[in-house]
Amino acid sequence: MKVTFKGKDYRLLADPVKVGEKMPDFAVINKDKKDITTTDLLGKPTLISVVPNINTPVCSVQTKKFNQDVNQDVDQFDNVNFLTISTNTVEDQQKWCAAEGVKKMQLVADNKREFGKATGLLISDLDILARSVFVLDQDGKIVYREIVDEITNEPNYEQALAELKKLN
């Protein structure tokens, strides 16, 4: 699969995971530098927001938008995992969170590119992840997937949250 970045074509590492499949095993690093694995997400619905670089305007908007929408509707999303995954370092992510006041979304780092490789979302030429959103059910099955064709565009927030609400 290809995506574009500022109009230039880039190929993803592999065919991305699809709706109906289980989210493959991966490990990412949280703010405490502890691994978060696919298994840790089981037992409740999960929204995974994938951004190429948290320190860019569209990635920042995407993360803040999901955080804002979730906070406005916190009662409906009380028992849900919310992750934003990027290839930024944990330190970069925490500086961004402190500056932006984001609390509900948990930013996690794909330092070893395990998530990108397991899901097929790694763009090797740029060493970033393709902008995307996933909703998983409590068993880790993908019930919603959006891979944004042009990396500089935002995802469909409303559709992702509507799919998440169906699970909660």
C-alpha positions as CSV (number, residue, x, y, z in Angstrom):
1,M,0.0,0.0,0.0
2,K,1.1,3.5,-0.8
3,V,0.5,6.8,1.0
4,T,1.7,10.3,0.1
5,F,3.6,12.9,2.0
6,K,3.3,16.3,0.6
7,G,2.2,14.7,-2.7
8,K,5.2,12.3,-3.0
9,D,4.4,8.5,-2.9
10,Y,5.8,6.3,-0.2
11,R,5.3,2.6,0.2
12,L,4.4,1.1,3.6
13,L,6.6,-1.7,4.9
14,A,3.9,-4.3,4.3
15,D,0.2,-4.7,3.8
16,P,-1.4,-3.1,6.8
17,V,-3.6,-5.1,9.2
18,K,-7.3,-5.1,8.3
19,V,-10.7,-4.9,9.9
20,G,-11.7,-8.3,11.3
21,E,-8.1,-9.3,12.1
22,K,-6.6,-9.4,15.6
23,M,-4.1,-6.7,16.3
24,P,-0.7,-8.3,16.1
25,D,1.7,-8.6,19.0
26,F,3.8,-5.5,19.6
27,A,5.5,-3.6,22.4
28,V,5.7,0.2,22.7
29,I,7.2,2.3,25.6
30,N,5.1,4.4,27.9
31,K,6.1,7.6,29.8
32,D,7.5,5.4,32.7
33,K,9.7,3.6,30.1
34,K,7.7,0.4,30.6
35,D,6.5,-1.8,27.8
36,I,2.8,-1.6,26.8
37,T,1.9,-4.7,24.7
38,T,-1.1,-5.9,22.8
39,T,-2.0,-8.1,25.7
40,D,-2.1,-5.1,28.0
41,L,-4.9,-3.7,25.8
42,L,-7.2,-6.7,26.1
43,G,-10.3,-6.6,28.3
44,K,-11.7,-3.2,27.1
45,P,-12.1,-1.3,23.9
46,T,-9.1,0.6,22.6
47,L,-8.6,3.6,20.3
48,I,-5.1,3.8,18.8
49,S,-4.2,7.1,17.1
50,V,-1.0,6.8,15.1
51,V,0.9,9.9,14.2
52,P,4.2,10.3,12.3
53,N,5.7,13.0,14.5
54,I,4.0,14.5,17.6
55,N,6.0,17.7,17.1
56,T,4.3,18.6,13.8
57,P,1.1,20.6,13.5
58,V,-1.2,17.9,12.1
59,C,0.0,15.3,14.6
60,S,-0.5,17.8,17.4
61,V,-4.0,18.6,16.2
62,Q,-4.9,14.9,15.9
63,T,-3.8,14.1,19.4
64,K,-5.4,17.1,21.0
65,K,-8.7,16.6,19.0
66,F,-9.0,13.0,20.2
67,N,-8.1,14.1,23.8
68,Q,-10.7,16.9,23.7
69,D,-13.5,14.7,22.2
70,V,-12.8,12.0,24.8
71,N,-12.8,14.5,27.7
72,Q,-16.1,16.1,26.5
73,D,-17.7,12.6,26.5
74,V,-15.7,11.1,29.4
75,D,-18.7,9.1,30.8
76,Q,-19.1,7.2,27.6
77,F,-15.3,6.5,27.4
78,D,-14.6,5.7,31.0
79,N,-13.6,2.1,30.4
80,V,-11.5,2.5,27.2
81,N,-7.8,2.4,26.4
82,F,-6.6,5.5,24.5
83,L,-3.1,5.5,22.9
84,T,-1.3,7.7,20.6
85,I,1.7,6.0,19.0
86,S,4.6,7.8,17.3
87,T,8.3,7.1,16.6
88,N,9.2,10.1,18.8
89,T,11.2,9.5,22.0
90,V,9.4,9.2,25.3
91,E,11.1,12.4,26.3
92,D,9.8,14.3,23.2
93,Q,6.3,13.0,23.9
94,Q,6.3,14.0,27.5
95,K,7.5,17.5,26.7
96,W,4.7,17.8,24.2
97,C,2.0,16.5,26.7
98,A,3.2,19.0,29.3
99,A,3.1,21.9,26.9
100,E,-0.3,20.9,25.5
101,G,-2.1,19.7,28.7
102,V,-3.1,16.4,27.2
103,K,-4.0,13.9,29.9
104,K,-6.5,11.3,28.7
105,M,-4.6,10.1,25.7
106,Q,-1.5,8.0,26.6
107,L,1.4,8.7,24.3
108,V,3.6,5.8,23.7
109,A,6.9,5.5,21.7
110,D,7.5,2.9,19.0
111,N,11.3,3.2,19.6
112,K,12.1,-0.3,18.2
113,R,9.5,0.1,15.4
114,E,7.8,-3.1,16.6
115,F,4.3,-1.6,16.2
116,G,5.2,-0.2,12.7
117,K,6.6,-3.6,11.6
118,A,3.8,-5.7,13.1
119,T,1.0,-3.6,11.6
120,G,2.8,-2.8,8.3
121,L,2.5,1.0,9.0
122,L,6.2,1.8,9.0
123,I,7.4,4.0,6.1
124,S,11.0,2.9,6.0
125,D,12.2,5.7,3.7
126,L,11.1,8.3,6.3
127,D,11.4,6.2,9.5
128,I,7.9,7.2,10.5
129,L,4.5,5.6,10.9
130,A,1.6,6.2,8.5
131,R,-1.1,8.4,10.0
132,S,-3.9,6.1,11.0
133,V,-6.6,5.3,13.5
134,F,-7.7,1.9,14.8
135,V,-10.5,0.9,17.1
136,L,-10.2,-2.5,18.8
137,D,-12.8,-4.5,20.6
138,Q,-12.1,-5.9,24.1
139,D,-10.6,-9.1,22.5
140,G,-8.1,-7.1,20.4
141,K,-10.0,-7.5,17.1
142,I,-9.8,-4.5,14.7
143,V,-13.3,-3.2,14.2
144,Y,-12.3,0.1,12.5
145,R,-9.3,1.2,10.5
146,E,-8.4,4.4,8.7
147,I,-5.1,4.9,7.0
148,V,-4.9,8.5,5.8
149,D,-3.9,8.6,2.2
150,E,-2.0,11.9,2.5
151,I,0.0,12.0,5.7
152,T,-0.5,15.8,6.0
153,N,-4.3,15.3,6.2
154,E,-6.3,14.7,9.4
155,P,-8.3,11.4,10.0
156,N,-12.0,11.2,10.3
157,Y,-12.4,11.8,14.1
158,E,-16.2,11.5,14.2
159,Q,-16.2,8.1,12.4
160,A,-13.6,6.6,14.7
161,L,-15.4,7.8,17.9
162,A,-18.7,6.6,16.5
163,E,-17.2,3.1,16.1
164,L,-15.7,3.3,19.6
165,K,-19.1,4.3,21.1
166,K,-20.7,1.1,19.6
167,L,-18.3,-1.0,21.8
168,N,-18.8,0.9,25.1
